[in-house]
């Protein structure tokens, strides 16, 4: 062991013993070795959103760009991630700590702990290698992510809001072959939160997760790299601890046209609570959505992304409808359609700059009572400021490091 001159000086002066100096130096080297493979990353997410016309009373189905965000400037999220990924060793270990701050983070985790992910990663040398995440991790289903920087569009789809976001538990994943991967796990709840209370910590009260991924091999020609994904999450959601089941099927495929790829996402959820809510009795709440994606890398700096989005659900998924001015229509339905077009152009290094236009259309033909308390009477009035259509324009600027 080679000691530095300062440590040798302290040892020769009798301030520290040579044995303790050696142990301290070894411990320091171990720490430095661990830190050498640790990465620090993150981003700052901001936007400017404009909705032409007067009134911004309700924009159902919008996650982080709706009421309270339009016609103004926004700071969405400050993200900090410290991570040591798994290496190629047979008994590999690592971790990930991802923190989120800002208005979007507060909506994600109302407990104010600012923790998006915090897990220990482990690999056991079983077969091709069995990987584990122990702690809090992102949900295993969905085409889009909570972090908008990871998505093709700035705004979230309707389907994203039907999905869980975070789980606290254990997740195991295994790559069976080059083209087949599977995952399964158990968590406390369907909804996010590190602490969920003792009333949902019983032996049989847990949430179960499972997924299958099929990836086209290199021998598939232009389809190489395309993926088909299916997943399910079943467990307890919301303060009412409603048994909720989410089903997801999605995938993305390249095309023979260079730079052009397409994607599809289907979500179905029943007995749901949390991000969305229903007015019907238990076992009667449901919603499903279908979204189609197209992405074209026009040049090194320019990327064009489009999305068509449809949702249908039991009354109360995103708004409450009433019939003839009467009581809430338990047999009514929510029906929405949206088209989104995003231009992503790289002007500065490490900066995402994208302009987006989105059109939302209400397909419900009943009188509508929205969640903000407004009531519009007659078939010609709808809950988006008394109109059946809404258009928003957004400029999203994100710095990544």
C-alpha positions in Angstrom: 0.0 0.0 0.0 1.4 3.3 -1.0 0.6 6.1 1.4 0.6 9.8 0.6 3.2 12.1 2.1 0.7 13.8 4.5 -0.4 10.5 5.9 3.3 9.4 6.3 4.1 12.6 8.1 1.3 12.2 10.6 2.3 8.6 11.2 6.0 9.5 11.8 5.0 12.2 14.2 2.9 9.7 16.2 -0.4 11.5 15.5 -1.8 8.4 13.9 -0.7 4.8 13.9 0.6 3.3 10.7 -2.0 0.5 10.9 -4.9 2.9 11.2 -3.4 5.0 8.4 -3.3 2.0 6.1 -6.9 1.0 7.0 -8.1 4.6 6.4 -6.3 4.8 3.1 -7.8 1.5 1.9 -11.3 2.7 2.9 -10.7 5.9 1.0 -9.6 4.0 -2.1 -12.7 1.8 -1.9 -14.9 4.9 -1.7 -13.1 6.5 -4.6 -13.4 3.3 -6.6 -17.2 3.3 -6.0 -17.5 7.0 -6.8 -15.6 6.7 -10.0 -18.4 4.7 -11.6 -21.2 7.0 -10.3 -22.8 9.5 -12.6 -24.6 12.7 -12.0 -27.3 13.9 -14.4 -30.5 15.8 -14.6 -32.4 18.6 -16.3 -34.4 21.8 -15.9 -37.8 21.7 -17.7 -39.6 25.0 -18.6 -42.3 26.1 -21.0 -44.5 28.9 -22.4 -48.1 27.8 -23.1 -50.7 29.9 -25.0 -54.4 29.1 -25.4 -56.0 31.4 -28.0 -59.4 32.7 -26.9 -60.8 33.8 -23.5 -61.4 31.6 -20.5 -59.3 28.7 -19.2 -61.9 27.0 -16.9 -61.3 23.4 -17.8 -59.0 21.3 -20.1 -59.8 17.7 -19.1 -57.3 15.0 -19.9 -54.3 17.3 -19.7 -51.6 16.4 -17.2 -49.1 19.3 -16.8 -50.1 21.7 -19.4 -53.8 22.4 -18.6 -55.6 24.7 -16.2 -53.2 26.9 -14.2 -50.4 26.5 -16.9 -51.9 28.1 -20.0 -51.4 31.7 -21.0 -48.2 32.0 -19.0 -44.6 30.9 -18.3 -43.9 27.7 -16.3 -41.1 25.9 -14.5 -42.2 22.2 -14.6 -39.4 20.2 -13.0 -35.9 20.3 -11.7 -34.5 16.8 -11.9 -31.3 15.4 -10.2 -30.1 11.8 -10.6 -27.2 10.1 -9.0 -26.6 6.6 -10.3 -24.2 3.7 -10.3 -25.4 1.3 -13.0 -24.8 -2.4 -12.9 -21.6 -3.5 -14.5 -20.8 -6.8 -16.3 -19.8 -8.6 -13.2 -21.7 -11.8 -12.2 -22.4 -10.3 -8.7 -22.9 -6.7 -9.7 -24.5 -4.1 -7.5 -25.5 -0.5 -8.1 -28.2 2.1 -7.2 -30.2 5.0 -8.5 -31.5 8.0 -6.6 -33.6 10.4 -8.7 -35.0 13.5 -7.2 -37.7 15.8 -8.6 -38.5 19.4 -7.6 -41.0 21.9 -8.8 -44.7 22.0 -9.6 -44.8 18.8 -11.6 -42.9 17.0 -8.9 -45.4 18.1 -6.3 -48.2 16.7 -8.5 -46.3 13.5 -8.8 -45.6 13.0 -5.1 -47.9 15.0 -2.9 -46.0 13.8 0.2 -43.3 16.4 -0.5 -40.4 13.9 -0.3 -39.3 14.8 -3.9 -38.2 11.2 -4.5 -39.0 9.9 -7.9 -36.8 6.8 -7.8 -34.6 5.4 -5.1 -33.6 1.8 -5.4 -30.7 -0.7 -5.0 -29.9 -2.6 -8.2 -28.6 -6.2 -7.9 -27.5 -8.9 -10.4 -27.4 -12.6 -9.5 -25.5 -15.0 -11.8 -28.5 -17.2 -12.7 -28.7 -18.1 -16.3 -28.2 -15.0 -18.4 -28.2 -12.9 -15.2 -31.2 -12.1 -13.0 -31.5 -8.4 -12.2 -33.4 -6.8 -9.2 -34.6 -3.4 -8.2 -35.3 -3.0 -4.5 -36.9 0.3 -3.4 -38.9 2.9 -5.3 -38.9 2.6 -9.1 -40.9 3.8 -12.2 -43.9 1.8 -13.3 -43.3 -1.0 -15.8 -46.1 0.0 -18.2 -46.7 2.8 -20.7 -45.4 4.4 -23.9 -44.6 7.7 -22.3 -42.7 8.7 -19.1 -43.3 11.1 -16.3 -40.2 13.1 -17.5 -41.4 14.9 -20.6 -37.8 15.1 -21.9 -38.0 11.3 -22.5 -41.2 11.6 -24.6 -41.6 12.4 -28.3 -44.2 15.1 -27.4 -44.2 17.8 -24.7 -47.8 17.1 -23.6 -48.9 13.8 -22.2 -51.4 11.5 -23.8 -54.7 10.5 -22.3 -53.4 7.0 -21.7 -50.5 8.2 -19.6 -53.0 9.4 -17.0 -54.7 6.0 -16.9 -51.4 4.4 -15.8 -49.6 4.2 -12.4 -46.3 6.2 -12.1 -44.3 4.8 -9.3 -44.1 1.7 -7.1 -42.2 0.8 -3.9 -41.3 -2.9 -3.7 -39.1 -5.4 -5.6 -38.9 -5.9 -9.3 -37.0 -8.8 -11.0 -36.1 -8.8 -14.8 -34.6 -11.5 -16.9 -33.4 -11.5 -20.5 -34.4 -15.0 -21.7 -32.9 -14.6 -25.2 -31.8 -11.7 -27.4 -35.4 -11.1 -28.4 -37.4 -12.0 -25.3 -37.3 -10.3 -21.9 -39.6 -10.7 -18.9 -40.2 -8.9 -15.6 -42.2 -9.4 -12.5 -42.5 -7.9 -9.1 -44.5 -7.0 -6.0 -45.1 -3.5 -4.5 -47.1 -1.8 -1.8 -49.7 0.0 -4.0 -50.8 0.8 -7.5 -50.4 4.5 -6.9 -47.1 6.4 -6.0 -45.8 7.1 -2.6 -43.0 5.8 -0.4 -45.2 5.7 2.8 -48.6 4.3 2.3 -49.9 3.7 5.8 -50.2 0.5 7.8 -53.8 -0.2 6.5 -52.4 -1.3 3.2 -49.4 -3.2 4.5 -51.1 -6.5 5.2 -49.7 -9.8 4.1 -52.2 -10.2 1.3 -52.7 -6.5 0.4 -50.1 -5.9 -2.2 -49.7 -4.9 -5.9 -48.4 -7.3 -8.5 -46.6 -6.4 -11.7 -45.6 -8.3 -14.8 -44.4 -7.6 -18.3 -43.1 -9.3 -21.5 -40.9 -7.6 -24.2 -40.3 -8.9 -27.7 -37.5 -7.2 -29.7 -36.9 -7.8 -33.4 -33.4 -9.2 -33.9 -30.8 -7.8 -36.3 -31.7 -10.4 -38.9 -35.2 -8.7 -39.2 -34.0 -6.2 -41.8 -35.5 -2.7 -41.5 -37.6 -4.0 -38.5 -34.5 -4.6 -36.4 -34.8 -2.9 -33.1 -38.5 -2.7 -33.2 -40.2 -3.8 -29.9 -43.6 -5.1 -28.7 -44.4 -4.7 -25.1 -47.2 -6.0 -22.8 -47.7 -5.4 -19.1 -50.2 -5.6 -16.2 -50.3 -4.0 -12.8 -52.9 -5.1 -10.3 -53.3 -3.7 -6.8 -54.6 -1.1 -4.4 -55.0 2.5 -5.5 -56.1 5.8 -4.0 -57.1 6.8 -0.5 -60.1 4.4 -0.8 -57.8 1.5 -1.5 -59.7 0.3 -4.5 -58.5 -2.8 -6.2 -57.3 -1.5 -9.6 -56.1 -3.4 -12.7 -54.2 -1.8 -15.5 -53.5 -3.5 -18.8 -51.0 -2.1 -21.4 -49.9 -3.2 -24.9 -47.6 -1.0 -27.0 -44.8 -1.0 -29.4 -42.6 0.9 -31.8 -41.3 -0.1 -35.2 -38.9 1.5 -37.7 -40.0 1.7 -41.3 -38.2 1.3 -44.7 -38.0 5.1 -44.9 -34.8 6.2 -43.2 -35.5 8.2 -40.0 -39.2 7.3 -39.9 -40.7 5.2 -37.1 -44.2 4.5 -35.8 -45.7 3.5 -32.5 -48.9 2.4 -30.9 -50.1 2.3 -27.3 -53.3 0.8 -25.8 -54.3 1.2 -22.2 -57.2 -0.2 -20.3 -57.9 0.3 -16.6 -60.9 -0.8 -14.3 -61.9 0.1 -10.8 -59.4 3.0 -11.0 -58.5 5.8 -8.6 -55.6 8.1 -8.2 -54.7 10.1 -11.3 -58.2 9.6 -12.7 -61.5 9.1 -10.9 -65.0 7.8 -11.5 -68.5 8.5 -10.2 -69.8 5.0 -10.6 -69.9 2.3 -7.9 -67.0 0.0 -7.4 -66.5 -2.6 -10.2 -68.1 -0.2 -12.7 -65.4 2.4 -13.3 -63.4 1.8 -16.5 -61.5 3.6 -19.2 -59.4 2.8 -22.2 -57.3 4.8 -24.6 -55.6 4.3 -27.9 -52.7 6.4 -29.2 -50.7 6.3 -32.5 -47.3 7.9 -32.8 -45.1 8.8 -35.8 -41.6 10.2 -35.6 -39.3 11.4 -38.4 -35.7 12.4 -37.9 -35.5 14.9 -40.8 -31.9 16.0 -40.1 -29.3 15.8 -37.4 -31.0 18.7 -35.6 -34.6 18.5 -36.7 -37.1 15.9 -35.5 -40.9 15.9 -36.2 -43.3 14.0 -33.8 -47.0 13.5 -34.2 -49.6 11.8 -32.0 -53.4 10.9 -32.4 -55.1 10.2 -29.1 -58.5 8.8 -28.2 -60.1 8.0 -24.9 -63.4 6.5 -23.7 -64.3 5.9 -20.1 -67.1 5.7 -17.6 -68.5 8.9 -16.4 -66.1 10.8 -14.1 -62.9 9.6 -15.7 -62.0 13.3 -16.4 -65.4 15.0 -16.0 -69.0 14.5 -14.9 -71.8 14.7 -17.3 -75.5 15.1 -16.5 -78.6 14.5 -18.6 -81.3 17.2 -19.0 -79.9 19.2 -16.1 -80.5 16.2 -13.7 -78.2 14.2 -11.5 -74.8 12.9 -12.4 -75.2 10.5 -15.3 -73.9 7.2 -14.0 -74.6 5.5 -17.3 -73.0 8.3 -19.3 -69.4 8.2 -20.7 -66.4 10.4 -21.3 -65.1 10.6 -24.8 -62.1 12.7 -26.0 -59.9 13.0 -29.0 -56.7 14.9 -29.5 -54.1 15.6 -32.2 -50.6 16.7 -31.3 -47.7 17.9 -33.5 -44.3 18.7 -32.1 -41.3 20.2 -33.9 -38.0 19.4 -32.0 -35.0 21.4 -33.2 -31.6 21.5 -31.6 -30.3 25.0 -31.4 -27.9 24.7 -28.5 -25.8 21.9 -27.1 -27.5 20.0 -24.3 -30.8 21.9 -24.8 -34.1 20.5 -26.0 -36.1 23.2 -27.8 -39.5 22.2 -29.2 -42.7 23.8 -30.4 -46.0 22.0 -30.1 -49.6 22.6 -31.2 -52.4 20.5 -29.8 -56.0 20.3 -30.6 -58.5 18.7 -28.2 -62.1 17.7 -29.2 -64.9 16.7 -26.9 -67.1 13.9 -28.3 -69.6 13.8 -25.5 -73.1 15.1 -26.6 -74.6 15.4 -23.1 -74.9 18.4 -20.8 -71.6 18.5 -18.9 -70.7 19.4 -15.3 -67.0 19.8 -15.1 -64.7 19.1 -12.2 -64.1 22.8 -11.6 -67.8 23.4 -10.8 -69.0 24.9 -14.1 -72.2 23.7 -15.6 -73.1 24.1 -19.3 -76.7 23.4 -20.3 -77.7 22.2 -23.7 -76.0 20.0 -26.4 -74.2 22.9 -28.0 -72.1 23.6 -24.9 -69.2 21.7 -23.6 -66.8 21.8 -20.7 -63.8 23.3 -22.4 -64.8 27.0 -21.8 -68.2 26.3 -23.3 -66.8 25.0 -26.5 -66.2 21.5 -28.0 -62.7 22.3 -29.2 -59.5 23.7 -27.6 -56.2 24.6 -29.2 -53.0 25.2 -27.3 -49.5 26.3 -28.5 -46.4 25.6 -26.4 -42.7 26.2 -26.4 -40.8 23.7 -24.3 -37.1 24.5 -23.4 -35.1 21.9 -21.4 -31.5 21.9 -20.4 -30.0 18.5 -19.8 -26.7 17.8 -18.0 
